[in-house]
Amino acid sequence: MSSKRAGITDTRSPLALFGEKFEGIFAQGKDRGAWPAVRAAVDPGARGGEFYGPKRNVSGQPVVIDPVAQSAEPAFGAEFWRQAEAATGIRFDI
């Protein structure tokens, strides 16, 4: 498990911390967790509308996978864009 970070890793319950340690046995860490986003951004073969994730759900090379159903909901997309605009200070006209 990673070191404690105020307001992030110090707020979890003992049960959540145990689950996190157990998950670490078979899931990939934050560095490899970034691979799907990097591949989607730089792979010349990537196409708009594709979703990349780990080959084995929580670990593995980044491959095209089906996103979770919730992410296809219009309310999810609207909230995503709202937060992106708030975080960047940029208005996205879509």
ChimeraX attribute file (.defattr): number of C-alpha atoms within 10 A of each C-alpha:
attribute: neighborCount
match mode: 1-to-1
recipient: residues
	/A:1	12
	/A:2	8
	/A:3	7
	/A:4	10
	/A:5	9
	/A:6	8
	/A:7	8
	/A:8	8
	/A:9	13
	/A:10	11
	/A:11	12
	/A:12	12
	/A:13	10
	/A:14	9
	/A:15	9
	/A:16	11
	/A:17	15
	/A:18	13
	/A:19	11
	/A:20	14
	/A:21	14
	/A:22	12
	/A:23	13
	/A:24	13
	/A:25	8
	/A:26	11
	/A:27	18
	/A:28	16
	/A:29	13
	/A:30	9
	/A:31	7
	/A:32	15
	/A:33	18
	/A:34	14
	/A:35	18
	/A:36	19
	/A:37	13
	/A:38	13
	/A:39	17
	/A:40	20
	/A:41	11
	/A:42	9
	/A:43	9
	/A:44	8
	/A:45	8
	/A:46	14
	/A:47	10
	/A:48	7
	/A:49	6
	/A:50	12
	/A:51	17
	/A:52	20
	/A:53	23
	/A:54	20
	/A:55	14
	/A:56	12
	/A:57	12
	/A:58	14
	/A:59	15
	/A:60	16
	/A:61	15
	/A:62	22
	/A:63	17
	/A:64	14
	/A:65	13
	/A:66	10
	/A:67	12
	/A:68	9
	/A:69	7
	/A:70	10
	/A:71	11
	/A:72	10
	/A:73	10
	/A:74	10
	/A:75	10
	/A:76	12
	/A:77	13
	/A:78	11
	/A:79	11
	/A:80	13
	/A:81	14
	/A:82	13
	/A:83	12
	/A:84	14
	/A:85	13
	/A:86	11
	/A:87	9
	/A:88	8
	/A:89	9
	/A:90	9
	/A:91	11
	/A:92	9
	/A:93	4
	/A:94	4
